[in-house]
Amino acid sequence: MSTFACPGLLRVRSFHHTRDMKVILFIGTDKGGFVARSNGTRDSWKIEDPIFKGWKVTASTRCPDGTYLAGTSSWVYGAAIHKSSDLAHWTQVDQCPSYTETSGHKLDQIWTLEATGSACYAGVSEAGLFRSADGGNSWEAIPGLNGHATRSNWFPGAGGLCAHAVLVDPRNPNRLWCGISAVGVFRSDDGGETWNAKNDGVPSAIEDSEFKDIGYCVHGLARHPDDANRIFRQDHKGMFRTSNGGDSWDRIEEGLPSSFGFPVVYNDRTGDLFIVPLESDEYRVPAEGRLTVFRSQNNGDTWEALRKGLPGPHAYAGVLRGAMDTDHLDPGGIYCGTTSGEVYVSNDDGESWTTLPCRLPRIFNISAFVRED
């Protein structure tokens, strides 16, 4: 969920308003998109009919003008971005992100969509970053990253060569971070003109013989809402944080059963972090066959297990990097979708969980939106 303010989309910090809110989940799956709606109590949900039938739905966000964007892909038609004002009626954007024929790269998936006060960003595979200054109607490549000096040695992870995480400093929109698997984290301090790798302190996944600052497999990124220098990183090689914008990273794994996983999300209201560890790289299922969300209330110093209402033992579905979000209400809503199609909802900051009344295809993306209509 993006961090800008726009009409109808609110960050709520007081409980007495919560009941009057409208909470919307946009859920992207392997076989279409789904929308679930509730009020601010989040104890009863309505699941709407599927959209984008036959398409993979991989990313979503809301633009500063209040419209929504969704990234889709098809093995026949390729990748596309669609736009909607109500999450029910969609129009495909004519000028979607695309590589030139001479680039030597192929765009096959929209991995992430991130909106700020002045721009929208799309991270794609083959790994690259694109920007829109008109609410997603047209897109331009960011050549400083897409044509980076290390590009010839970029290596794909198990999910491909994908730019899957974009962070923007809300106080300085020229300061950007991009996470690429299996390359690492890059930062730009000049609006995307130039980019520097920021992986010091993280073990490499595959050491590059030529460029020692790439070969890192970042899985997910989340930043503090008030201090963009404080970033949390779920990596192939562990859980890390930085307090200096990525110049150096430190491990934060006390209390975790495993350091391997994919999603990491930050609740802006409470300051809580949430992750879903998996047993290992070789065995990518929840540890001990229990789907468990872990929470840190002290910026990653320590972690605690949250299991009430979650399945186990013998629950082996995982949560992919884009399939977790928070809603910033009070108390906070936490949402995660699994590879076996369940959506788990907490309306009390992760203390307990219920299951949405549906079983969907494999879930790639969840975005939580809050409205006051």
N, C-alpha and C positions, 0 to 999 in steps of 0.2 A: 504494500500500500504506500502511495506516495506521500510526501511530507508537506506539500503546499496547502494553502487555504484557498477554497473556491466556493461559490454559492452552493449551498445545500450539502456540502461535505465538511463535517465538523470533527474536531478532536475534543472530546468531552471529558471534563475533569471533575464534575460534580454529580453525585449519584441521583439527586432528585430530578434531573433532566432525563435520565436514561430511559425510563419507561416510554417516553414519547418519541424516542428515536426509531428510525427504520434501519435495520441491519440487513445488508445484502451480501451474499456470498456468490462470487463468480467462480465456477469450478471448471477448469479445462481438463479434458480427458483424452484418451487415445481414440475415442470415437464420438467426439462432439463436445459441446459446452453445455453447462447446466447452471441454472440460477436458483438459489434458495433464499427465501425472505423470511424475516421475523421482525418483531418489535425489539425494543431495547432490553427486555428481560431475557431474550434468546432461549426461552424454554419451550417454544413451539415453532415449527418451521413448515413452510410450504415449498415444495419442490416443483418447479415449472418444467414444461416439456423441453426436450433437448433442442439445441440450435447447432448449426454447422454440422449436420449429420454427415458422416463419412469423412470428416476432416479431423486431423489432430489439432487440438487447441492447447497451445503451449505457453501463452503469456497474456497478461492483461494489466491495464492501469486505467486511471482516470485523468483526463487532461485538465489544465487550468480553467477551460471554459465549461467544465462540467460534463463533457462528453466522454464516452468510454472507448478504449481501443482494445482489440483482441488480436493476438497473433495466431495464425493457423498454418498448417502445412498439409500437403497432399502428395502422394507418390506420383500422381498424374499431373497436377497443376502447379506443384511447387509451393513456396512459402508466400503468405499474403498477410496484410493487415486490414482489419475491418473496423468500422466506426459506428457508434450508436449513441443515441441520446437517452435511451430507456432500457437498454439491455435486452430488448425484445426484437427490435427492427434494426437490421445491420446493412451497411453498404461497404463494399470493398473499396479500399483506397486505390486510386488509379496509379499514383506514383509511390509505390512501395519501395523499401530498401532493395537495392540490387547492385551487384558488381558489374563493371563494364566487361565486355567480351575480351578485352585485352589484359584484364587483371590476372587471369589465370586461376581465379577463385570462383567457387560456386556457392550461392546462397541457398541453403536447403531448409533452414528452420529459424524462426524468431524465438530466441531463448529467453529474453527478458524485455519488458517495456517499463521504463521509468519516466515519470513526469515530474517536472519542477515548475517553478513560477513562470519561467520564460521559454522552456524547451521540453521536448520529449526525446528520449534516447531509446534506441533499439539495439540490443546485443544479439548477435546472430552466429550461426555456423554456416560455412567455414568461418572461423572466428573473425569478427569485425564489429565495428561500432558505427551507428548512423544517428543523425540528429534531425529533428523536425522543429522548425520555428513557427509553424502554422497549425498546431493542434493535431498533427499526424496526417495532414493531407498530402504533404510531400516530404521527401527525406533526402539528405545529402550525406555522403560518406565522410568520415573523419580520417583523412589520409595519414595524419601523424601517428595514429595507432595501426590502421589497416596496412600501412606500408612501412611499419617499424623496421629499423635496421636489423633486428633479430628475426624477422618474419620467416626467412628461408629455413630456419631451424625449429620453428614451432611444431610441436608434436601433439597429436590427439590423445585424449584420455579414452576411457572405455565408452564414454558417451559421445565421442567425437571431439573435434577441435572447435570448442564453443566458448563464446563470450556470453557469460550467463549472469553476471552481476555488475550493476552500475550504481555507484554512489555519487551524489553531488553535495557539495558543501552549501547548506542553505544560506549562509552569510557571504559566500563568495562563489558564485556560479561558475567562475573560471577554474575552480578546483574540482577535479573529477578523479574517480577511481574506477578501474575496470578489472574484473576477475575473469581469467581465461584458463580453461582446462585443456591440456596440461602444460600451461606456460607460466602462469603466476599472476600476481597483482601488479598493475601499472597505475601510475599517478601522473596527471597533468596539472600544472599550475598556471597554464596560460590558455585555458579555454579549449584544449584539445589540439593545439598546434604541435606540442612536443610531449613525449611520454617517457617516464623512467620506471624501470622495474623496481618494485618495493617488496623484497622477499627475504631480507636479512633476518636470520634467526629461525627460519623455517627450513627443515631438511628438504632437499630436492627429491622429487619422485624419480626422475630420470636425469642424471647430470648431463648437461650439454657439453660437448667437447670444445666448442668454440666460444659460446656465450654463457658464462657461469651464473648470470643473473636470471636465467630462464630455466625451465625444466621442473617447475613447481606446479602441483595440481591443487589449486584452490577450489573448494566445493561451494562455499557460500560466504557472503559478507553481510554484516549489519553494522550500522554506525549509531553512535549516541546522538540524540536529536539536538543537543545544545553544544556539543563539542565534537566537531567533525574529525578532529585528530584521534579520537578514541573509536577504534574500529575493532570488530570481533570477526574472527576468521575460522570457519570450519574447513579444515584442510584434509587432504588425503593422509597427511602425516601427523595430524593432531588438531587440537583446539588451541587457538592463539588469540592474543589481543595486542594492540599497539596504542600508545598514548601520544605518538608523534607523527600521525598521518601515514604510517607504514614504513618509516625510516628504519625501525627495528620492531621485532615481534617477540613476545614471551608466551610460553605455554601456560594454559589455565585449565587443568584437567583434574583437580582434586575432587574426588567423589564420583567420578565417571567410571562406568564399567568398561568403557572402550573409548578411544580417542577418535574413532572413525565414524563418519556420518556425512550427511549432506545439508539439511536446512539449518539456518540460524536466524532467529527473528528477535526483535527488540521491542518491548512495550514502552512507548514513549512516555506514558503517564506514570507508570510505576518504576521504570528503570530495570525491569526484570528481563533477563535473557532466557530464551527457550531453544533447546536443541533436541534431536532424536538420534541417539547413538545407535550404530549397528555393530555387530560382533567383530567384524574384521573386513579387510579388503577381499579376502578369499571367500568369506561367508557373510554376505551382505544381508543379514536378517537381524532382528532385534536380539540383544544378548539374552540368553536363557529362554528364548521363545516368548518373551513378554514385551509387548509394545509399551515403551516407557518414554514419557517426555521428561526431560531434565530441566530444572529451573535454577538459575543463579540470581540471587537478590543482592549480590555484592560485586557486580562487574566481573564475574568469572572467577573470583577468588575460590569459591566453593560451589558445589552443585548438589541438588537434592532431587530424588526420584519422585515423580508424580504418576501414580498408577490407578487411582480410584476411578473405576468405571471403564478403564481400558482393558482390552482382552489379554488373556494369558492364564496359564501357560499354553504352549502350542499355538502361539500367534506369531507368524513368521513374515507378515507383510511389513515392508518398510515405508518410509516417507521420503519422497524425492525432494531435490533442492528447492523447487518452486512451490511445493505443495503445503506450505505452512504460512500463517499470517496472524496478526492481532488486530483488534479493532479500537483500542485506546479508550474504551468506555470505563466506567467505574461502577462495579468491579469489571475487570478486564475480560474480554472474550479472546480465546485462543482457538485456532482452527488448524487441523491437519488432515490431509487426505492420503490414503495409502495406495500402494501398488495393487492391492486387491479390491479397491473401489469403495472402501468405507470412508466416511467423513466423521471425525470426532470433534466435538464442540465442548469447550469449557466456558461457562459464564461467570466463573469465580477465580480468575487469575491462575487457572490450572489446577486448583485443588481437587476438582472432580470433573468427570467427563461423561457426556452422553453421545449417542450415535444418531446421526441424521437418519430419517426414515427412507433410506434409499441404499441401493448397492449399484455403484457406477462402474464404468470401465476404468482401467488404470489411470490414476490421477497424476497429472503433471503440474498443475498450477491451481492455487487458491488465492483469491484476493478478497479482502473484507472491506466493504464500503459502508459508511454510516451517513444517513441523511436525516434532516429534520424538515419534513414536508409541510 
